[in-house]
Amino acid sequence: MALQKRVVEEVSGWLRVFEDGSVDRTWTGPPEVKFMAEPVAPHEEFVDGVAVRDVVIDKTSGLRVRIYQPEPEPEDDNKKLPIIIHFHGGGFCISQADWYMYYPIYSKLARSVPAICVSVFLRLAPEHRLPAAIEDAYSALLWLQGVARGDPSAIEPWLEARGDFSRIFLIGDSSGGNLVHEVAVRAGRDDIRVAGAIPIHPGFLRSERSRSELEHPQSPFLTLDMVDKFLGLGLPVGATKDHPITCPMGEAAPPMEELKLPPYLLCVAENDLIIDTEMEYYEAMKKAGKEVELFISHGMTHSFYLNKIAVDTDPATSAETDRLFSGIADFIDKY
C-alpha cells in the first residue's frame, strides 16, 4: 500500500506543499469558479478582435510569453502600437499567463488601447523562490530590446510589424505589481527606457499588520492566510515582509529618491486589505519627487476585475472594471 505524502503547508483551495518538496496546485475550492484557473489555448486567428500566440523567448530556460494582438482597423493598418508587458499575480506561488482569469481582461486591454500585450509565464515559488520571477520579468523586457534591434535570436513578426518599441509599458496584478516596480528599477539602473509603469493592487506590505489588514473584509482573491503563506513560500529563505520586494518604501529598500523611474499609474481598490501600505508606497513616491498618479476603484476589493463572475453579474463591479481599464488606457495614451 502506497504511503500518502504529508502536507507541510496549504493555502486553502489553491496549493499544497508536501514534505518531499513537491507542490500540488490542483484547484480544490468551489467547483463553479474552477474555470478561471484553467488555461486558454492560443489562437492565431482573430477572435472577438484579438489573436493570441505563445512564444518561447529563451530556448535554454524555456521562458515563454503570451502575446495578445488586436485586430487592425482598416484605416490603421500601418499604425504602430504601444507594447504592454504584463506580469500576472498569484502571490508568486500560483497562476499562469494563460489562465482564463486574465484572458478576457487583457484581450479587452489590447483592443481598447489598442496595444500589443506581452504576458510573461513566470516561474513559481516555492520551487523557484524570488528573485526568480523578477529575473523572468526582466528577461522579457530584455527580449523586447532584442526584437527591437533585430537580433536573430529574438524574431517576433507580430511585434516587428506593429510594435512601437519606444512605448513599452509595464503592468502587473497584485504580486505582479511588485514585479512592475522591480523591473522599472532595474531598467532605470541599466538605462533601458520604459514609457510607464502600472502596478494594479500591488502586494506592498510590512511585517506589522496595517489597519486595513485588520479592519477591511477579506475577499476571494486576498485573505490574510494567503498573504502570510504565499509570501512565506515566495520570498527568499529567512526574509520577512519588510524585504524590499514586498516593502519598497521601507528602510531595507534603496532610497526612492535615488531611483530612476518612469511615470507611474498606481491603481488601488478602496476596500483592499492592503490599501494602507499601498498608499504608504504612493506617499513615499510623491515625497521622493517621482511622477506618480493614483487611481482609486471605489467600493472594490483586491483584484476585483479578475473575478469574471462578479464582473458579469454585479453592475458595480462591471462599472468599476470599465472605469479602471479606461483610466489605464488614458494613461498609456498620454505617453
TORKOL-4160 file (C-alpha; in steps of 0.2 Angstrom, whole numbers, padded with zeros to 4 digits, m for minus):
335
<pt num="1" X="0000" Y="0000" Z="0000"/>
<pt num="2" X="0007" Y="0017" Z="m0005"/>
<pt num="3" X="0010" Y="0029" Z="0009"/>
<pt num="4" X="0002" Y="0046" Z="0007"/>
<pt num="5" X="0014" Y="0061" Z="0006"/>
<pt num="6" X="0012" Y="0073" Z="0021"/>
<pt num="7" X="0006" Y="0090" Z="0018"/>
<pt num="8" X="0018" Y="0103" Z="0026"/>
<pt num="9" X="0009" Y="0119" Z="0020"/>
<pt num="10" X="m0008" Y="0123" Z="0012"/>
<pt num="11" X="m0016" Y="0138" Z="0005"/>
<pt num="12" X="m0035" Y="0133" Z="0005"/>
<pt num="13" X="m0041" Y="0130" Z="m0012"/>
<pt num="14" X="m0025" Y="0135" Z="m0021"/>
<pt num="15" X="m0010" Y="0125" Z="m0016"/>
<pt num="16" X="m0002" Y="0111" Z="m0006"/>
<pt num="17" X="0016" Y="0108" Z="m0002"/>
<pt num="18" X="0022" Y="0091" Z="0003"/>
<pt num="19" X="0037" Y="0086" Z="0014"/>
<pt num="20" X="0047" Y="0080" Z="m0001"/>
<pt num="21" X="0046" Y="0097" Z="m0008"/>
<pt num="22" X="0033" Y="0093" Z="m0022"/>
<pt num="23" X="0018" Y="0105" Z="m0025"/>
<pt num="24" X="0000" Y="0102" Z="m0030"/>
<pt num="25" X="m0009" Y="0117" Z="m0037"/>
<pt num="26" X="m0025" Y="0107" Z="m0041"/>
<pt num="27" X="m0040" Y="0119" Z="m0038"/>
<pt num="28" X="m0049" Y="0112" Z="m0023"/>
<pt num="29" X="m0061" Y="0126" Z="m0019"/>
<pt num="30" X="m0078" Y="0129" Z="m0026"/>
<pt num="31" X="m0080" Y="0120" Z="m0042"/>
<pt num="32" X="m0090" Y="0134" Z="m0050"/>
<pt num="33" X="m0075" Y="0146" Z="m0050"/>
<pt num="34" X="m0063" Y="0132" Z="m0056"/>
<pt num="35" X="m0064" Y="0139" Z="m0074"/>
<pt num="36" X="m0055" Y="0155" Z="m0070"/>
<pt num="37" X="m0039" Y="0145" Z="m0066"/>
<pt num="38" X="m0040" Y="0134" Z="m0082"/>
<pt num="39" X="m0029" Y="0138" Z="m0097"/>
<pt num="40" X="m0035" Y="0146" Z="m0113"/>
<pt num="41" X="m0027" Y="0139" Z="m0129"/>
<pt num="42" X="m0019" Y="0152" Z="m0140"/>
<pt num="43" X="m0027" Y="0156" Z="m0157"/>
<pt num="44" X="m0018" Y="0165" Z="m0171"/>
<pt num="45" X="m0034" Y="0169" Z="m0179"/>
<pt num="46" X="m0044" Y="0184" Z="m0173"/>
<pt num="47" X="m0057" Y="0180" Z="m0161"/>
<pt num="48" X="m0068" Y="0195" Z="m0154"/>
<pt num="49" X="m0055" Y="0206" Z="m0161"/>
<pt num="50" X="m0039" Y="0198" Z="m0153"/>
<pt num="51" X="m0027" Y="0185" Z="m0159"/>
<pt num="52" X="m0016" Y="0176" Z="m0146"/>
<pt num="53" X="0001" Y="0167" Z="m0148"/>
<pt num="54" X="0013" Y="0159" Z="m0136"/>
<pt num="55" X="0031" Y="0161" Z="m0139"/>
<pt num="56" X="0047" Y="0154" Z="m0131"/>
<pt num="57" X="0059" Y="0168" Z="m0129"/>
<pt num="58" X="0073" Y="0159" Z="m0121"/>
<pt num="59" X="0077" Y="0141" Z="m0128"/>
<pt num="60" X="0089" Y="0137" Z="m0114"/>
<pt num="61" X="0077" Y="0141" Z="m0099"/>
<pt num="62" X="0061" Y="0138" Z="m0109"/>
<pt num="63" X="0054" Y="0155" Z="m0103"/>
<pt num="64" X="0038" Y="0159" Z="m0113"/>
<pt num="65" X="0027" Y="0174" Z="m0116"/>
<pt num="66" X="0009" Y="0175" Z="m0122"/>
<pt num="67" X="0006" Y="0189" Z="m0135"/>
<pt num="68" X="m0011" Y="0197" Z="m0137"/>
<pt num="69" X="m0013" Y="0206" Z="m0154"/>
<pt num="70" X="m0028" Y="0217" Z="m0158"/>
<pt num="71" X="m0036" Y="0216" Z="m0175"/>
<pt num="72" X="m0031" Y="0231" Z="m0185"/>
<pt num="73" X="m0044" Y="0243" Z="m0191"/>
<pt num="74" X="m0044" Y="0246" Z="m0210"/>
<pt num="75" X="m0038" Y="0264" Z="m0208"/>
<pt num="76" X="m0025" Y="0259" Z="m0195"/>
<pt num="77" X="m0017" Y="0245" Z="m0204"/>
<pt num="78" X="0001" Y="0253" Z="m0203"/>
<pt num="79" X="m0001" Y="0261" Z="m0186"/>
<pt num="80" X="0012" Y="0256" Z="m0173"/>
<pt num="81" X="0005" Y="0251" Z="m0156"/>
<pt num="82" X="0012" Y="0253" Z="m0139"/>
<pt num="83" X="0018" Y="0237" Z="m0131"/>
<pt num="84" X="0012" Y="0232" Z="m0113"/>
<pt num="85" X="0022" Y="0219" Z="m0103"/>
<pt num="86" X="0011" Y="0210" Z="m0091"/>
<pt num="87" X="0016" Y="0201" Z="m0075"/>
<pt num="88" X="0002" Y="0190" Z="m0068"/>
<pt num="89" X="m0002" Y="0189" Z="m0049"/>
<pt num="90" X="m0004" Y="0175" Z="m0038"/>
<pt num="91" X="0007" Y="0179" Z="m0023"/>
<pt num="92" X="0022" Y="0172" Z="m0033"/>
<pt num="93" X="0016" Y="0155" Z="m0030"/>
<pt num="94" X="0001" Y="0151" Z="m0041"/>
<pt num="95" X="m0007" Y="0157" Z="m0058"/>
<pt num="96" X="0000" Y="0157" Z="m0076"/>
<pt num="97" X="m0001" Y="0169" Z="m0090"/>
<pt num="98" X="m0013" Y="0158" Z="m0100"/>
<pt num="99" X="m0026" Y="0156" Z="m0086"/>
<pt num="100" X="m0044" Y="0161" Z="m0091"/>
<pt num="101" X="m0044" Y="0174" Z="m0077"/>
<pt num="102" X="m0033" Y="0185" Z="m0087"/>
<pt num="103" X="m0039" Y="0181" Z="m0105"/>
<pt num="104" X="m0054" Y="0192" Z="m0106"/>
<pt num="105" X="m0046" Y="0207" Z="m0096"/>
<pt num="106" X="m0030" Y="0208" Z="m0106"/>
<pt num="107" X="m0039" Y="0204" Z="m0123"/>
<pt num="108" X="m0050" Y="0219" Z="m0118"/>
<pt num="109" X="m0035" Y="0230" Z="m0114"/>
<pt num="110" X="m0026" Y="0225" Z="m0130"/>
<pt num="111" X="m0042" Y="0230" Z="m0140"/>
<pt num="112" X="m0046" Y="0246" Z="m0131"/>
<pt num="113" X="m0030" Y="0255" Z="m0130"/>
<pt num="114" X="m0026" Y="0247" Z="m0143"/>
<pt num="115" X="m0009" Y="0239" Z="m0139"/>
<pt num="116" X="0001" Y="0223" Z="m0140"/>
<pt num="117" X="0001" Y="0214" Z="m0124"/>
<pt num="118" X="0015" Y="0203" Z="m0119"/>
<pt num="119" X="0011" Y="0192" Z="m0104"/>
<pt num="120" X="0025" Y="0183" Z="m0096"/>
<pt num="121" X="0024" Y="0165" Z="m0089"/>
<pt num="122" X="0033" Y="0167" Z="m0073"/>
<pt num="123" X="0042" Y="0154" Z="m0063"/>
<pt num="124" X="0033" Y="0150" Z="m0047"/>
<pt num="125" X="0038" Y="0148" Z="m0029"/>
<pt num="126" X="0041" Y="0138" Z="m0018"/>
<pt num="127" X="0051" Y="0128" Z="m0032"/>
<pt num="128" X="0058" Y="0145" Z="m0038"/>
<pt num="129" X="0058" Y="0157" Z="m0024"/>
<pt num="130" X="0061" Y="0176" Z="m0028"/>
<pt num="131" X="0070" Y="0183" Z="m0036"/>
<pt num="132" X="0066" Y="0170" Z="m0050"/>
<pt num="133" X="0050" Y="0179" Z="m0055"/>
<pt num="134" X="0059" Y="0196" Z="m0056"/>
<pt num="135" X="0073" Y="0188" Z="m0067"/>
<pt num="136" X="0059" Y="0181" Z="m0079"/>
<pt num="137" X="0050" Y="0198" Z="m0079"/>
<pt num="138" X="0066" Y="0207" Z="m0083"/>
<pt num="139" X="0071" Y="0194" Z="m0096"/>
<pt num="140" X="0055" Y="0198" Z="m0106"/>
<pt num="141" X="0060" Y="0217" Z="m0106"/>
<pt num="142" X="0077" Y="0212" Z="m0112"/>
<pt num="143" X="0070" Y="0201" Z="m0126"/>
<pt num="144" X="0059" Y="0215" Z="m0132"/>
<pt num="145" X="0075" Y="0226" Z="m0133"/>
<pt num="146" X="0082" Y="0211" Z="m0144"/>
<pt num="147" X="0067" Y="0211" Z="m0155"/>
<pt num="148" X="0068" Y="0230" Z="m0157"/>
<pt num="149" X="0087" Y="0228" Z="m0163"/>
<pt num="150" X="0083" Y="0214" Z="m0175"/>
<pt num="151" X="0093" Y="0201" Z="m0166"/>
<pt num="152" X="0092" Y="0184" Z="m0175"/>
<pt num="153" X="0088" Y="0176" Z="m0158"/>
<pt num="154" X="0073" Y="0187" Z="m0155"/>
<pt num="155" X="0062" Y="0187" Z="m0170"/>
<pt num="156" X="0044" Y="0190" Z="m0167"/>
<pt num="157" X="0034" Y="0195" Z="m0183"/>
<pt num="158" X="0019" Y="0202" Z="m0174"/>
<pt num="159" X="0030" Y="0214" Z="m0164"/>
<pt num="160" X="0041" Y="0218" Z="m0178"/>
<pt num="161" X="0026" Y="0223" Z="m0189"/>
<pt num="162" X="0016" Y="0233" Z="m0177"/>
<pt num="163" X="0025" Y="0236" Z="m0161"/>
<pt num="164" X="0031" Y="0254" Z="m0156"/>
<pt num="165" X="0047" Y="0249" Z="m0146"/>
<pt num="166" X="0048" Y="0267" Z="m0139"/>
<pt num="167" X="0032" Y="0265" Z="m0130"/>
<pt num="168" X="0035" Y="0250" Z="m0118"/>
<pt num="169" X="0024" Y="0250" Z="m0103"/>
<pt num="170" X="0024" Y="0238" Z="m0088"/>
<pt num="171" X="0008" Y="0232" Z="m0080"/>
<pt num="172" X="0005" Y="0219" Z="m0066"/>
<pt num="173" X="m0009" Y="0212" Z="m0055"/>
<pt num="174" X="m0006" Y="0210" Z="m0036"/>
<pt num="175" X="0011" Y="0202" Z="m0034"/>
<pt num="176" X="0014" Y="0206" Z="m0052"/>
<pt num="177" X="0013" Y="0224" Z="m0047"/>
<pt num="178" X="0028" Y="0221" Z="m0036"/>
<pt num="179" X="0037" Y="0215" Z="m0052"/>
<pt num="180" X="0032" Y="0231" Z="m0061"/>
<pt num="181" X="0042" Y="0241" Z="m0048"/>
<pt num="182" X="0057" Y="0229" Z="m0048"/>
<pt num="183" X="0058" Y="0229" Z="m0067"/>
<pt num="184" X="0056" Y="0248" Z="m0068"/>
<pt num="185" X="0071" Y="0250" Z="m0055"/>
<pt num="186" X="0082" Y="0238" Z="m0065"/>
<pt num="187" X="0078" Y="0246" Z="m0081"/>
<pt num="188" X="0082" Y="0263" Z="m0074"/>
<pt num="189" X="0098" Y="0256" Z="m0067"/>
<pt num="190" X="0103" Y="0249" Z="m0085"/>
<pt num="191" X="0097" Y="0265" Z="m0094"/>
<pt num="192" X="0083" Y="0255" Z="m0103"/>
<pt num="193" X="0069" Y="0266" Z="m0107"/>
<pt num="194" X="0051" Y="0262" Z="m0101"/>
<pt num="195" X="0037" Y="0273" Z="m0105"/>
<pt num="196" X="0027" Y="0270" Z="m0090"/>
<pt num="197" X="0023" Y="0258" Z="m0076"/>
<pt num="198" X="0006" Y="0252" Z="m0070"/>
<pt num="199" X="0005" Y="0242" Z="m0053"/>
<pt num="200" X="m0013" Y="0236" Z="m0050"/>
<pt num="201" X="m0016" Y="0232" Z="m0032"/>
<pt num="202" X="0002" Y="0228" Z="m0029"/>
<pt num="203" X="0007" Y="0217" Z="m0014"/>
<pt num="204" X="0016" Y="0230" Z="m0004"/>
<pt num="205" X="0016" Y="0226" Z="0014"/>
<pt num="206" X="0026" Y="0227" Z="0031"/>
<pt num="207" X="0029" Y="0213" Z="0044"/>
<pt num="208" X="0017" Y="0223" Z="0056"/>
<pt num="209" X="m0001" Y="0222" Z="0051"/>
<pt num="210" X="m0008" Y="0238" Z="0044"/>
<pt num="211" X="m0025" Y="0245" Z="0050"/>
<pt num="212" X="m0033" Y="0240" Z="0033"/>
<pt num="213" X="m0027" Y="0222" Z="0035"/>
<pt num="214" X="m0035" Y="0221" Z="0052"/>
<pt num="215" X="m0052" Y="0230" Z="0048"/>
<pt num="216" X="m0056" Y="0228" Z="0029"/>
<pt num="217" X="m0065" Y="0212" Z="0023"/>
<pt num="218" X="m0056" Y="0198" Z="0016"/>
<pt num="219" X="m0060" Y="0194" Z="m0002"/>
<pt num="220" X="m0060" Y="0179" Z="m0014"/>
<pt num="221" X="m0043" Y="0185" Z="m0021"/>
<pt num="222" X="m0035" Y="0190" Z="m0005"/>
<pt num="223" X="m0036" Y="0184" Z="0013"/>
<pt num="224" X="m0023" Y="0186" Z="0027"/>
<pt num="225" X="m0019" Y="0167" Z="0026"/>
<pt num="226" X="m0015" Y="0169" Z="0008"/>
<pt num="227" X="m0004" Y="0185" Z="0011"/>
<pt num="228" X="0006" Y="0176" Z="0025"/>
<pt num="229" X="0008" Y="0159" Z="0017"/>
<pt num="230" X="0011" Y="0164" Z="m0001"/>
<pt num="231" X="0025" Y="0177" Z="0005"/>
<pt num="232" X="0032" Y="0164" Z="0017"/>
<pt num="233" X="0034" Y="0152" Z="0002"/>
<pt num="234" X="0039" Y="0165" Z="m0011"/>
<pt num="235" X="0051" Y="0177" Z="m0003"/>
<pt num="236" X="0070" Y="0172" Z="m0001"/>
<pt num="237" X="0073" Y="0160" Z="0014"/>
<pt num="238" X="0073" Y="0169" Z="0030"/>
<pt num="239" X="0066" Y="0185" Z="0023"/>
<pt num="240" X="0051" Y="0194" Z="0031"/>
<pt num="241" X="0038" Y="0206" Z="0023"/>
<pt num="242" X="0050" Y="0220" Z="0026"/>
<pt num="243" X="0061" Y="0214" Z="0012"/>
<pt num="244" X="0062" Y="0227" Z="m0002"/>
<pt num="245" X="0052" Y="0216" Z="m0015"/>
<pt num="246" X="0037" Y="0217" Z="m0003"/>
<pt num="247" X="0041" Y="0234" Z="0005"/>
<pt num="248" X="0050" Y="0245" Z="m0007"/>
<pt num="249" X="0045" Y="0260" Z="0004"/>
<pt num="250" X="0054" Y="0253" Z="0019"/>
<pt num="251" X="0071" Y="0255" Z="0027"/>
<pt num="252" X="0079" Y="0240" Z="0019"/>
<pt num="253" X="0074" Y="0246" Z="0001"/>
<pt num="254" X="0085" Y="0258" Z="m0009"/>
<pt num="255" X="0080" Y="0276" Z="m0006"/>
<pt num="256" X="0067" Y="0281" Z="m0019"/>
<pt num="257" X="0074" Y="0297" Z="m0022"/>
<pt num="258" X="0090" Y="0288" Z="m0029"/>
<pt num="259" X="0079" Y="0278" Z="m0042"/>
<pt num="260" X="0077" Y="0282" Z="m0060"/>
<pt num="261" X="0059" Y="0278" Z="m0063"/>
<pt num="262" X="0046" Y="0281" Z="m0077"/>
<pt num="263" X="0029" Y="0289" Z="m0074"/>
<pt num="264" X="0018" Y="0278" Z="m0064"/>
<pt num="265" X="m0001" Y="0275" Z="m0063"/>
<pt num="266" X="m0004" Y="0266" Z="m0046"/>
<pt num="267" X="m0020" Y="0258" Z="m0045"/>
<pt num="268" X="m0028" Y="0254" Z="m0029"/>
<pt num="269" X="m0045" Y="0247" Z="m0023"/>
<pt num="270" X="m0054" Y="0257" Z="m0009"/>
<pt num="271" X="m0058" Y="0241" Z="0001"/>
<pt num="272" X="m0042" Y="0231" Z="m0002"/>
<pt num="273" X="m0035" Y="0223" Z="0013"/>
<pt num="274" X="m0018" Y="0231" Z="0009"/>
<pt num="275" X="m0023" Y="0248" Z="0004"/>
<pt num="276" X="m0014" Y="0256" Z="0019"/>
<pt num="277" X="0003" Y="0250" Z="0014"/>
<pt num="278" X="m0001" Y="0253" Z="m0005"/>
<pt num="279" X="m0004" Y="0271" Z="0000"/>
<pt num="280" X="0011" Y="0272" Z="0010"/>
<pt num="281" X="0021" Y="0267" Z="m0006"/>
<pt num="282" X="0012" Y="0281" Z="m0015"/>
<pt num="283" X="0016" Y="0294" Z="m0002"/>
<pt num="284" X="0034" Y="0288" Z="m0002"/>
<pt num="285" X="0035" Y="0290" Z="m0021"/>
<pt num="286" X="0027" Y="0308" Z="m0020"/>
<pt num="287" X="0040" Y="0313" Z="m0007"/>
<pt num="288" X="0054" Y="0307" Z="m0017"/>
<pt num="289" X="0048" Y="0318" Z="m0032"/>
<pt num="290" X="0043" Y="0304" Z="m0043"/>
<pt num="291" X="0029" Y="0306" Z="m0056"/>
<pt num="292" X="0015" Y="0295" Z="m0050"/>
<pt num="293" X="m0004" Y="0296" Z="m0052"/>
<pt num="294" X="m0016" Y="0287" Z="m0041"/>
<pt num="295" X="m0032" Y="0278" Z="m0047"/>
<pt num="296" X="m0044" Y="0273" Z="m0034"/>
<pt num="297" X="m0058" Y="0260" Z="m0038"/>
<pt num="298" X="m0072" Y="0264" Z="m0026"/>
<pt num="299" X="m0081" Y="0251" Z="m0016"/>
<pt num="300" X="m0070" Y="0237" Z="m0023"/>
<pt num="301" X="m0058" Y="0224" Z="m0015"/>
<pt num="302" X="m0042" Y="0216" Z="m0021"/>
<pt num="303" X="m0041" Y="0211" Z="m0039"/>
<pt num="304" X="m0060" Y="0213" Z="m0041"/>
<pt num="305" X="m0058" Y="0215" Z="m0060"/>
<pt num="306" X="m0051" Y="0197" Z="m0062"/>
<pt num="307" X="m0067" Y="0190" Z="m0054"/>
<pt num="308" X="m0076" Y="0186" Z="m0070"/>
<pt num="309" X="m0092" Y="0180" Z="m0061"/>
<pt num="310" X="m0093" Y="0197" Z="m0052"/>
<pt num="311" X="m0089" Y="0207" Z="m0067"/>
<pt num="312" X="m0103" Y="0198" Z="m0076"/>
<pt num="313" X="m0116" Y="0198" Z="m0063"/>
<pt num="314" X="m0113" Y="0214" Z="m0052"/>
<pt num="315" X="m0116" Y="0230" Z="m0060"/>
<pt num="316" X="m0105" Y="0240" Z="m0048"/>
<pt num="317" X="m0090" Y="0228" Z="m0051"/>
<pt num="318" X="m0093" Y="0229" Z="m0070"/>
<pt num="319" X="m0094" Y="0248" Z="m0070"/>
<pt num="320" X="m0078" Y="0249" Z="m0059"/>
<pt num="321" X="m0069" Y="0237" Z="m0071"/>
<pt num="322" X="m0073" Y="0248" Z="m0086"/>
<pt num="323" X="m0068" Y="0263" Z="m0077"/>
<pt num="324" X="m0051" Y="0256" Z="m0071"/>
<pt num="325" X="m0046" Y="0250" Z="m0089"/>
<pt num="326" X="m0052" Y="0266" Z="m0096"/>
<pt num="327" X="m0041" Y="0275" Z="m0084"/>
<pt num="328" X="m0026" Y="0264" Z="m0089"/>
<pt num="329" X="m0029" Y="0267" Z="m0107"/>
<pt num="330" X="m0029" Y="0285" Z="m0104"/>
<pt num="331" X="m0013" Y="0284" Z="m0095"/>
<pt num="332" X="m0005" Y="0274" Z="m0109"/>
<pt num="333" X="m0012" Y="0287" Z="m0122"/>
<pt num="334" X="m0003" Y="0301" Z="m0113"/>
<pt num="335" X="0015" Y="0293" Z="m0115"/>
